[in-house]
Amino acid sequence: MTLTAGTRLGPYEIMSALGAGGMGEVYRARDTKLNRDVAIKVLLASVANDPDRLARFSREAQVLASLNHPNIAHIHGLEDSDGVRALVMELVEGPTLADRIAQGPIPFDEALPIARQIAEALEAAHEQGIVHRDLKPANIKVTPNGVVKVLDFGLAKAMESAGSRQQAAGGDLSMSPTLSMQATQAGIILGTAAYMSPEQAKGKTVDRRADIWAFGCVLYEMLTGRHAFEGEDIAEILSRVLQRDPDWTLLPANVPPRIRELLRLCLQKDVRRRRSDAADVRIDIEQALSEPPEIAALPAASRTHGRLAWIVAGVAVVGLLTTVVPAVRYVLEPAPDVAVRRFTIEPPPMGNLNLVAVSPDGRRLAFMANGLNNTPMLWVRPMDSLVAQVLPGTEGAGGPFWSPDSRSIVFGAGGKLKKIDLLGGAPQTLCDAPTPAGATWNDEGVI
């Protein structure tokens, strides 16, 4: 039902049309009682004229109205006037995140604060047992002062009919919560498929981990300006969702390994290996925002690696805190302060820790320990941190040693000598090395 300016729905006066959404047409309206502008969403006839679905929708709306979070658009109530049933919601000014991305990738230092606020909204809703199930840039707004508002939280479930889950399981994706009255059938499905988790695409029951998947898709799209899963038709999109990974090479070079790893964990196809808690997502982002560049650039270890298990107690690192320099330097310059540090190191439970190497500047410790699939990998731990971090791409590594500037580690793997930069990027092959057994790298650049 199309409403014109001046139409009254109870105390609400329609001012202008804002567009069409998954629940029907959306209008800007004036609350004449409280003198504020609101968003009015006129419900689809399939909901408004179905007593069972309307009752369910009303119950869900009551639960959603209990959400009180600055990053979630608030539901004010339901209005029933002259046969028109509508949802009254907070009016959020500003463009949608989809509008922002349409202009190109969002710079990393702008995208991460937006992602943190989205994660906070998910965390608050999940704590109340509410799952969005249709998270995407078009359902996210960024106000002029930079506040993120997630729209239509949980309404996908409220819109679902009793038989829609069975229909979806049978392949009928027209029950998508992104149903638009003005969209083509293909457009309806494509709009949803780009953010569907594998279990959602299969028509299975979903939980909050489906939101984590969608979050990963949204963050990837913010950073690259591209969908994580693209295709010419729905079959190709869903095939990629189920069988392929996103093109990680499209991520900008300044995206630190911690965020790259977070994306991989959010977009794990096996729901059991996916990030399961929005709080963990938020913490990862906050750490990336707060850490100094040299620390933030280190890859964050997946929480699935488990806590480290081997303890080294009473380790005094004295002489190793300085690089080897000519003796004359000690004559001409004051001796540097010598610090004693005592700490514990615990390797993953899958295997033993070995081949410990301290960086020349004394700030980091590198060691070998098993990672996922019981494969030896390189780990790095800052001396002032209790958390060790795995370096992706170092599977099968052995014989690690540091560069003199403490910015890179060289190791042997697959019959090659390779170097990995702590600031990010894949390992680089230096030369053949059939049996690397350790080496050193001097100040002149000679290994």
ROBA-296105 format. One record per residue (C-alpha): chain; residue in three letters; x, y, z. Coordinates in Angstrom, 2 decimals. Layout:
ATOM ch aa X Y Z
ATOM A ALA X Y Z;
...
//
This chain:
ATOM ch aa X Y Z
ATOM A MET 0.00 0.00 0.00;
ATOM A THR 1.50 3.32 -1.09;
ATOM A LEU 1.09 6.25 1.28;
ATOM A THR 1.20 9.91 0.29;
ATOM A ALA 2.55 12.90 2.18;
ATOM A GLY 0.11 14.06 4.82;
ATOM A THR -1.38 10.61 5.46;
ATOM A ARG -1.89 9.95 9.16;
ATOM A LEU -1.20 6.65 10.90;
ATOM A GLY -2.29 7.31 14.45;
ATOM A PRO 0.00 10.04 15.78;
ATOM A TYR 2.39 9.68 12.83;
ATOM A GLU 2.17 11.94 9.79;
ATOM A ILE 3.80 10.67 6.60;
ATOM A MET 6.29 13.20 5.22;
ATOM A SER 8.00 11.41 2.30;
ATOM A ALA 8.87 8.01 0.88;
ATOM A LEU 12.33 6.67 1.68;
ATOM A GLY 12.26 3.50 -0.39;
ATOM A ALA 11.27 -0.14 -0.33;
ATOM A GLY 12.81 -2.70 1.96;
ATOM A GLY 12.48 -6.32 2.94;
ATOM A MET 9.28 -5.70 4.90;
ATOM A GLY 7.54 -3.31 2.53;
ATOM A GLU 7.66 0.41 1.86;
ATOM A VAL 9.58 2.77 4.09;
ATOM A TYR 8.55 6.35 4.88;
ATOM A ARG 9.81 9.30 6.82;
ATOM A ALA 7.13 10.38 9.28;
ATOM A ARG 6.62 12.88 12.05;
ATOM A ASP 5.66 11.76 15.53;
ATOM A THR 3.20 14.53 16.42;
ATOM A LYS 3.11 13.51 20.07;
ATOM A LEU 6.84 13.57 20.76;
ATOM A ASN 7.84 15.99 17.97;
ATOM A ARG 10.44 13.74 16.40;
ATOM A ASP 10.98 12.17 13.01;
ATOM A VAL 10.73 8.40 12.72;
ATOM A ALA 10.92 5.70 10.06;
ATOM A ILE 7.64 3.97 9.24;
ATOM A LYS 7.83 0.56 7.60;
ATOM A VAL 4.47 -0.56 6.22;
ATOM A LEU 4.32 -4.34 6.47;
ATOM A LEU 3.91 -6.57 3.46;
ATOM A ALA 0.37 -7.80 2.88;
ATOM A SER 1.64 -11.38 3.33;
ATOM A VAL 2.43 -10.47 6.93;
ATOM A ALA -0.26 -7.91 7.71;
ATOM A ASN -3.08 -10.17 6.46;
ATOM A ASP -1.84 -13.40 8.03;
ATOM A PRO -2.91 -13.55 11.70;
ATOM A ASP -0.35 -16.20 12.62;
ATOM A ARG 2.58 -14.40 11.01;
ATOM A LEU 1.42 -11.05 12.36;
ATOM A ALA 1.25 -12.48 15.88;
ATOM A ARG 4.72 -13.95 15.50;
ATOM A PHE 6.01 -10.68 14.07;
ATOM A SER 4.54 -8.79 17.03;
ATOM A ARG 6.25 -11.13 19.50;
ATOM A GLU 9.60 -10.77 17.74;
ATOM A ALA 9.21 -6.99 17.58;
ATOM A GLN 8.68 -6.92 21.35;
ATOM A VAL 11.92 -8.81 21.88;
ATOM A LEU 13.78 -6.54 19.46;
ATOM A ALA 12.39 -3.46 21.21;
ATOM A SER 14.23 -4.61 24.34;
ATOM A LEU 17.57 -4.06 22.57;
ATOM A ASN 19.08 -0.81 23.75;
ATOM A HIS 22.43 -0.23 22.15;
ATOM A PRO 23.89 2.86 20.45;
ATOM A ASN 24.83 0.86 17.34;
ATOM A ILE 21.39 -0.74 16.82;
ATOM A ALA 18.47 1.19 15.32;
ATOM A HIS 15.76 1.14 17.96;
ATOM A ILE 12.20 -0.11 17.45;
ATOM A HIS 9.64 2.28 18.94;
ATOM A GLY 6.59 0.11 18.38;
ATOM A LEU 3.89 -1.27 16.08;
ATOM A GLU 1.10 0.87 14.67;
ATOM A ASP -2.26 -0.36 13.40;
ATOM A SER -4.40 2.38 11.84;
ATOM A ASP -7.26 2.06 9.33;
ATOM A GLY -6.10 -1.40 8.28;
ATOM A VAL -2.48 -0.32 7.75;
ATOM A ARG 0.02 -2.14 9.93;
ATOM A ALA 3.42 -0.58 10.28;
ATOM A LEU 6.61 -0.82 12.29;
ATOM A VAL 7.81 2.42 13.87;
ATOM A MET 11.59 2.66 14.08;
ATOM A GLU 14.33 5.12 14.85;
ATOM A LEU 15.07 7.29 11.82;
ATOM A VAL 18.78 7.05 11.07;
ATOM A GLU 20.25 9.82 8.95;
ATOM A GLY 23.19 9.27 6.65;
ATOM A PRO 24.13 6.92 3.82;
ATOM A THR 24.12 3.17 4.06;
ATOM A LEU 27.41 1.34 4.12;
ATOM A ALA 26.50 0.05 0.66;
ATOM A ASP 26.41 3.67 -0.55;
ATOM A ARG 29.88 4.25 0.91;
ATOM A ILE 31.33 1.12 -0.66;
ATOM A ALA 29.81 2.02 -4.04;
ATOM A GLN 32.27 4.94 -4.11;
ATOM A GLY 35.21 2.56 -3.71;
ATOM A PRO 37.04 0.65 -0.96;
ATOM A ILE 37.00 2.29 2.45;
ATOM A PRO 40.51 3.12 3.76;
ATOM A PHE 41.67 0.72 6.45;
ATOM A ASP 41.90 3.34 9.19;
ATOM A GLU 38.26 4.29 8.51;
ATOM A ALA 36.94 0.77 7.93;
ATOM A LEU 38.21 -0.69 11.20;
ATOM A PRO 36.27 1.68 13.53;
ATOM A ILE 33.13 0.95 11.50;
ATOM A ALA 33.75 -2.78 11.82;
ATOM A ARG 34.27 -2.47 15.58;
ATOM A GLN 30.87 -0.81 16.00;
ATOM A ILE 29.19 -3.49 13.87;
ATOM A ALA 30.79 -6.14 16.07;
ATOM A GLU 29.55 -4.35 19.18;
ATOM A ALA 26.01 -4.36 17.80;
ATOM A LEU 26.24 -8.09 17.07;
ATOM A GLU 27.66 -8.77 20.52;
ATOM A ALA 24.83 -6.90 22.26;
ATOM A ALA 22.13 -8.66 20.23;
ATOM A HIS 23.65 -12.13 20.52;
ATOM A GLU 23.79 -11.74 24.30;
ATOM A GLN 20.00 -11.37 24.15;
ATOM A GLY 19.68 -14.44 21.91;
ATOM A ILE 18.85 -12.33 18.83;
ATOM A VAL 20.46 -13.15 15.46;
ATOM A HIS 20.30 -10.69 12.58;
ATOM A ARG 20.43 -13.28 9.76;
ATOM A ASP 20.51 -10.60 7.06;
ATOM A LEU 23.59 -8.51 7.89;
ATOM A LYS 24.88 -6.66 4.82;
ATOM A PRO 26.04 -3.14 3.90;
ATOM A ALA 22.52 -2.11 2.84;
ATOM A ASN 21.34 -2.81 6.40;
ATOM A ILE 24.07 -0.69 7.99;
ATOM A LYS 24.15 3.10 8.16;
ATOM A VAL 26.93 5.46 9.17;
ATOM A THR 25.66 8.74 10.60;
ATOM A PRO 27.37 12.05 9.75;
ATOM A ASN 29.21 11.96 13.10;
ATOM A GLY 30.57 8.46 12.42;
ATOM A VAL 28.16 6.40 14.52;
ATOM A VAL 27.22 3.04 13.00;
ATOM A LYS 23.60 1.90 13.15;
ATOM A VAL 22.66 -1.67 12.25;
ATOM A LEU 19.12 -1.76 10.85;
ATOM A ASP 16.42 -4.48 10.77;
ATOM A PHE 18.06 -6.47 13.55;
ATOM A GLY 16.40 -9.87 13.88;
ATOM A LEU 13.54 -8.99 11.56;
ATOM A ALA 14.55 -11.76 9.17;
ATOM A LYS 13.29 -14.25 11.73;
ATOM A ALA 10.16 -12.22 12.34;
ATOM A MET 9.40 -12.20 8.61;
ATOM A GLU 9.87 -15.94 8.25;
ATOM A SER 6.71 -17.95 7.75;
ATOM A ALA 6.16 -21.33 9.35;
ATOM A GLY 7.04 -23.17 6.16;
ATOM A SER 9.79 -20.96 4.85;
ATOM A ARG 12.59 -22.98 6.42;
ATOM A GLN 11.36 -26.15 4.76;
ATOM A GLN 10.99 -24.29 1.47;
ATOM A ALA 14.49 -22.93 1.75;
ATOM A ALA 15.79 -26.40 2.46;
ATOM A GLY 14.14 -27.49 -0.77;
ATOM A GLY 15.94 -24.79 -2.70;
ATOM A ASP 13.30 -22.03 -2.71;
ATOM A LEU 15.40 -18.96 -1.93;
ATOM A SER 12.56 -16.57 -2.71;
ATOM A MET 11.88 -16.56 1.04;
ATOM A SER 15.04 -14.50 1.46;
ATOM A PRO 14.69 -11.90 4.20;
ATOM A THR 15.93 -9.32 1.71;
ATOM A LEU 12.71 -9.68 -0.28;
ATOM A SER 12.05 -6.43 -2.11;
ATOM A MET 8.70 -5.70 -3.67;
ATOM A GLN 10.38 -3.83 -6.53;
ATOM A ALA 13.19 -6.28 -7.20;
ATOM A THR 13.36 -8.98 -9.79;
ATOM A GLN 13.55 -12.56 -8.65;
ATOM A ALA 17.22 -12.72 -9.63;
ATOM A GLY 17.91 -9.48 -7.81;
ATOM A ILE 16.26 -10.76 -4.67;
ATOM A ILE 18.44 -13.85 -4.54;
ATOM A LEU 21.68 -12.21 -5.59;
ATOM A GLY 21.27 -9.61 -2.88;
ATOM A THR 21.12 -12.31 -0.24;
ATOM A ALA 23.51 -14.90 -1.64;
ATOM A ALA 26.53 -12.60 -1.40;
ATOM A TYR 26.31 -12.66 2.39;
ATOM A MET 24.84 -16.13 3.02;
ATOM A SER 26.79 -18.48 5.23;
ATOM A PRO 27.25 -21.99 3.81;
ATOM A GLU 24.77 -23.46 6.29;
ATOM A GLN 22.25 -20.72 5.44;
ATOM A ALA 22.69 -21.39 1.73;
ATOM A LYS 21.92 -25.05 2.37;
ATOM A GLY 18.69 -24.16 4.17;
ATOM A LYS 19.95 -25.38 7.52;
ATOM A THR 19.06 -23.85 10.87;
ATOM A VAL 21.35 -20.91 11.56;
ATOM A ASP 22.67 -19.35 14.74;
ATOM A ARG 24.84 -16.37 15.60;
ATOM A ARG 27.74 -17.84 13.62;
ATOM A ALA 25.81 -16.96 10.46;
ATOM A ASP 26.10 -13.32 11.55;
ATOM A ILE 29.86 -13.79 12.06;
ATOM A TRP 30.14 -15.05 8.48;
ATOM A ALA 28.14 -12.09 7.17;
ATOM A PHE 30.34 -9.75 9.22;
ATOM A GLY 33.39 -11.21 7.50;
ATOM A CYS 31.78 -10.60 4.12;
ATOM A VAL 30.99 -7.00 5.08;
ATOM A LEU 34.52 -6.28 6.36;
ATOM A TYR 36.07 -7.83 3.24;
ATOM A GLU 33.80 -5.72 1.05;
ATOM A MET 34.67 -2.54 2.94;
ATOM A LEU 38.40 -3.13 2.48;
ATOM A THR 38.31 -4.29 -1.16;
ATOM A GLY 35.19 -2.70 -2.65;
ATOM A ARG 34.27 -6.16 -3.92;
ATOM A HIS 31.95 -8.92 -2.74;
ATOM A ALA 33.76 -11.74 -0.99;
ATOM A PHE 31.85 -14.14 -3.26;
ATOM A GLU 30.92 -13.01 -6.75;
ATOM A GLY 29.31 -14.64 -9.74;
ATOM A GLU 27.18 -14.01 -12.81;
ATOM A ASP 24.17 -15.82 -11.36;
ATOM A ILE 22.96 -17.26 -8.10;
ATOM A ALA 24.24 -20.74 -8.86;
ATOM A GLU 27.78 -19.44 -9.34;
ATOM A ILE 27.62 -17.28 -6.20;
ATOM A LEU 26.35 -20.09 -4.00;
ATOM A SER 28.89 -22.46 -5.53;
ATOM A ARG 31.69 -20.12 -4.49;
ATOM A VAL 30.20 -19.67 -1.04;
ATOM A LEU 30.20 -23.43 -0.58;
ATOM A GLN 33.46 -24.33 -2.32;
ATOM A ARG 35.86 -21.41 -2.68;
ATOM A ASP 37.64 -18.84 -0.55;
ATOM A PRO 37.59 -15.10 -1.23;
ATOM A ASP 40.45 -13.66 -3.26;
ATOM A TRP 42.72 -12.66 -0.37;
ATOM A THR 45.15 -10.94 -2.73;
ATOM A LEU 42.62 -8.13 -3.17;
ATOM A LEU 43.12 -6.99 0.42;
ATOM A PRO 45.19 -3.78 0.62;
ATOM A ALA 48.82 -4.21 1.60;
ATOM A ASN 48.35 -2.17 4.80;
ATOM A VAL 45.83 -4.62 6.26;
ATOM A PRO 47.77 -6.23 9.15;
ATOM A PRO 48.00 -10.01 9.52;
ATOM A ARG 45.81 -9.87 12.65;
ATOM A ILE 42.87 -8.61 10.59;
ATOM A ARG 43.65 -10.96 7.71;
ATOM A GLU 43.51 -13.87 10.12;
ATOM A LEU 40.26 -12.53 11.62;
ATOM A LEU 38.71 -12.49 8.16;
ATOM A ARG 39.78 -16.07 7.52;
ATOM A LEU 38.29 -17.18 10.84;
ATOM A CYS 35.02 -15.37 10.18;
ATOM A LEU 34.76 -16.94 6.72;
ATOM A GLN 35.49 -20.53 7.71;
ATOM A LYS 33.04 -22.72 5.82;
ATOM A ASP 33.04 -25.31 8.58;
ATOM A VAL 30.85 -23.63 11.17;
ATOM A ARG 32.66 -25.49 13.95;
ATOM A ARG 35.93 -23.77 13.06;
ATOM A ARG 34.43 -20.33 12.53;
ATOM A ARG 34.68 -17.49 15.03;
ATOM A SER 31.68 -18.12 17.24;
ATOM A ASP 31.56 -15.06 19.45;
ATOM A ALA 31.15 -11.44 18.38;
ATOM A ALA 33.00 -10.41 21.55;
ATOM A ASP 36.13 -12.16 20.24;
ATOM A VAL 35.73 -10.34 16.92;
ATOM A ARG 35.42 -7.02 18.74;
ATOM A ILE 38.49 -7.74 20.88;
ATOM A ASP 40.59 -8.60 17.81;
ATOM A ILE 39.60 -5.33 16.19;
ATOM A GLU 40.23 -3.29 19.33;
ATOM A GLN 43.68 -4.83 19.66;
ATOM A ALA 44.46 -3.97 16.05;
ATOM A LEU 43.30 -0.40 16.69;
ATOM A SER 45.26 0.05 19.91;
ATOM A GLU 48.54 -1.74 19.25;
ATOM A PRO 51.62 0.13 18.05;
ATOM A PRO 52.28 -0.48 14.33;
ATOM A GLU 55.23 -2.80 14.96;
ATOM A ILE 53.15 -5.00 17.27;
ATOM A ALA 49.89 -4.76 15.36;
ATOM A ALA 51.71 -5.90 12.23;
ATOM A LEU 52.44 -9.27 13.82;
ATOM A PRO 49.94 -11.99 12.89;
ATOM A ALA 47.43 -12.75 15.64;
ATOM A ALA 47.35 -16.40 16.64;
ATOM A SER 44.02 -18.10 16.10;
ATOM A ARG 42.22 -18.85 19.32;
ATOM A THR 41.64 -22.33 17.92;
ATOM A HIS 45.37 -22.97 18.33;
ATOM A GLY 44.72 -23.19 22.06;
ATOM A ARG 46.82 -21.79 24.87;
ATOM A LEU 50.50 -22.52 24.96;
ATOM A ALA 51.47 -25.48 27.30;
ATOM A TRP 55.24 -25.59 27.85;
ATOM A ILE 56.66 -23.41 30.66;
ATOM A VAL 60.08 -21.83 30.69;
ATOM A ALA 60.58 -20.26 34.11;
ATOM A GLY 63.27 -17.98 35.37;
ATOM A VAL 64.76 -17.14 31.99;
ATOM A ALA 67.18 -14.24 32.33;
ATOM A VAL 67.79 -12.47 29.03;
ATOM A VAL 70.76 -10.20 29.64;
ATOM A GLY 73.43 -10.22 26.98;
ATOM A LEU 70.97 -11.00 24.19;
ATOM A LEU 69.20 -7.66 24.57;
ATOM A THR 71.74 -5.86 22.39;
ATOM A THR 73.09 -6.59 18.91;
ATOM A VAL 76.70 -7.62 18.30;
ATOM A VAL 78.60 -4.42 17.49;
ATOM A PRO 82.29 -3.54 17.23;
ATOM A ALA 84.02 -3.26 20.59;
ATOM A VAL 84.99 0.36 19.94;
ATOM A ARG 81.34 1.33 20.17;
ATOM A TYR 81.32 0.31 23.80;
ATOM A VAL 84.35 2.49 24.42;
ATOM A LEU 83.00 5.60 22.71;
ATOM A GLU 79.37 5.34 23.80;
ATOM A PRO 77.77 4.84 27.21;
ATOM A ALA 76.81 1.25 27.88;
ATOM A PRO 73.13 0.64 27.21;
ATOM A ASP 70.81 -0.24 30.05;
ATOM A VAL 70.61 -3.98 30.57;
ATOM A ALA 67.19 -5.34 31.39;
ATOM A VAL 66.42 -8.68 32.98;
ATOM A ARG 63.14 -10.27 31.95;
ATOM A ARG 61.57 -13.38 33.40;
ATOM A PHE 58.61 -14.96 31.70;
ATOM A THR 56.92 -18.20 30.71;
ATOM A ILE 56.34 -19.59 27.24;
ATOM A GLU 53.66 -22.17 26.55;
ATOM A PRO 53.54 -23.96 23.18;
ATOM A PRO 50.35 -25.24 21.54;
ATOM A PRO 49.08 -28.53 22.96;
ATOM A MET 49.64 -30.28 19.61;
ATOM A GLY 53.40 -30.47 19.95;
ATOM A ASN 56.68 -29.38 21.54;
ATOM A LEU 58.38 -26.03 21.49;
ATOM A ASN 61.93 -25.85 20.17;
ATOM A LEU 64.51 -23.73 18.36;
ATOM A VAL 64.07 -20.54 20.37;
ATOM A ALA 65.66 -17.41 18.84;
ATOM A VAL 65.75 -13.94 20.44;
ATOM A SER 65.63 -10.93 18.12;
ATOM A PRO 68.79 -8.78 18.05;
ATOM A ASP 66.95 -5.85 19.63;
ATOM A GLY 65.79 -8.09 22.47;
ATOM A ARG 62.12 -7.25 21.95;
ATOM A ARG 60.80 -10.51 20.51;
ATOM A LEU 61.21 -14.23 20.81;
ATOM A ALA 60.77 -16.58 17.83;
ATOM A PHE 60.26 -20.29 18.26;
ATOM A MET 59.02 -23.38 16.46;
ATOM A ALA 55.83 -25.13 17.57;
ATOM A ASN 53.05 -27.07 15.95;
ATOM A GLY 50.04 -25.17 14.66;
ATOM A LEU 46.92 -26.32 12.87;
ATOM A ASN 46.98 -29.88 11.49;
ATOM A ASN 49.96 -30.61 13.74;
ATOM A THR 52.27 -28.81 11.30;
ATOM A PRO 55.43 -27.05 12.57;
ATOM A MET 55.14 -23.28 12.21;
ATOM A LEU 56.95 -20.16 13.30;
ATOM A TRP 55.59 -18.28 16.32;
ATOM A VAL 56.63 -14.85 17.62;
ATOM A ARG 56.08 -13.44 21.08;
ATOM A PRO 56.88 -9.85 22.12;
ATOM A MET 58.88 -9.81 25.35;
ATOM A ASP 56.32 -7.50 26.96;
ATOM A SER 53.32 -9.65 26.01;
ATOM A LEU 51.88 -12.92 27.26;
ATOM A VAL 50.54 -13.85 23.83;
ATOM A ALA 52.50 -15.67 21.13;
ATOM A GLN 51.42 -15.16 17.55;
ATOM A VAL 51.72 -17.57 14.62;
ATOM A LEU 53.19 -16.41 11.30;
ATOM A PRO 50.93 -17.60 8.44;
ATOM A GLY 52.75 -19.22 5.54;
ATOM A THR 55.52 -20.75 7.66;
ATOM A GLU 54.23 -24.31 7.63;
ATOM A GLY 57.06 -26.83 7.86;
ATOM A ALA 59.56 -24.18 8.91;
ATOM A GLY 62.86 -24.98 10.61;
ATOM A GLY 66.12 -23.34 11.70;
ATOM A PRO 64.82 -19.78 12.22;
ATOM A PHE 67.16 -16.80 12.63;
ATOM A TRP 66.64 -13.04 12.68;
ATOM A SER 67.69 -10.21 10.41;
ATOM A PRO 70.02 -7.70 12.13;
ATOM A ASP 67.27 -5.05 12.20;
ATOM A SER 64.87 -7.49 13.94;
ATOM A ARG 62.24 -6.90 11.28;
ATOM A SER 62.44 -10.23 9.46;
ATOM A ILE 62.94 -13.91 10.19;
ATOM A VAL 64.65 -16.37 7.84;
ATOM A PHE 63.79 -20.05 7.96;
ATOM A GLY 64.04 -23.22 5.90;
ATOM A ALA 61.03 -24.98 4.42;
ATOM A GLY 60.43 -27.21 1.43;
ATOM A GLY 64.10 -27.26 0.45;
ATOM A LYS 64.22 -23.45 0.27;
ATOM A LEU 65.52 -20.66 2.45;
ATOM A LYS 62.71 -18.17 2.99;
ATOM A LYS 62.25 -14.77 4.62;
ATOM A ILE 59.10 -13.41 6.22;
ATOM A ASP 58.63 -9.73 7.12;
ATOM A LEU 56.93 -9.05 10.45;
ATOM A LEU 55.12 -6.11 8.88;
ATOM A GLY 53.09 -8.54 6.78;
ATOM A GLY 53.08 -10.31 3.46;
ATOM A ALA 53.82 -13.83 2.30;
ATOM A PRO 57.24 -15.44 2.82;
ATOM A GLN 59.82 -14.73 0.10;
ATOM A THR 62.13 -17.43 -1.24;
ATOM A LEU 65.82 -16.46 -1.02;
ATOM A CYS 67.60 -19.53 -2.38;
ATOM A ASP 67.70 -23.32 -2.41;
ATOM A ALA 68.53 -24.89 0.94;
ATOM A PRO 67.97 -28.65 1.00;
ATOM A THR 68.99 -29.13 4.65;
ATOM A PRO 68.87 -25.78 6.51;
ATOM A ALA 70.26 -26.18 10.01;
ATOM A GLY 70.41 -22.59 11.21;
ATOM A ALA 72.52 -19.59 10.24;
ATOM A THR 73.15 -15.93 11.06;
ATOM A TRP 72.60 -12.65 9.21;
ATOM A ASN 75.24 -10.00 9.81;
ATOM A ASP 75.05 -6.21 9.66;
ATOM A GLU 76.50 -6.21 6.13;
ATOM A GLY 73.51 -8.20 4.88;
ATOM A VAL 75.42 -11.46 4.47;
ATOM A ILE 73.70 -14.70 5.51;
//
